[in-house]
């Protein structure tokens, strides 16, 4: 299970908000990755979208592993 706070989905880049669709795509894109790699790739996706802009809010990414 992977999810993020509204500060991630509402990150405002040059093209608008990161949004739930991008967040869902990032979750799907990292589904087969081990947890550390998945978190790294998802954070990189948000940072690339933001284009170096600082977030106005704290960002939380939750990753849970079900076995």
Steps between C-alpha positions, in 0.01 A plus 500: 500500500633842408340835556593862552356807667319784328828696501622252238187484284457878527865581417477787253748484213518699180231277349253513790452254782680166528155353560356168598536358148878558502522364854306188396726458195810531721357234732438266206842573348673399823280202593774243430779702662638415844381758758816720511511525120126566477521788747804644323332483158176654627685786670705556183177514299353770727826697505535485121143622462562789741802610297699596807221700665474461877184349642283735705401208724657189647481190283438150629526180302374181664612163373373179652596146409244221529638147512 
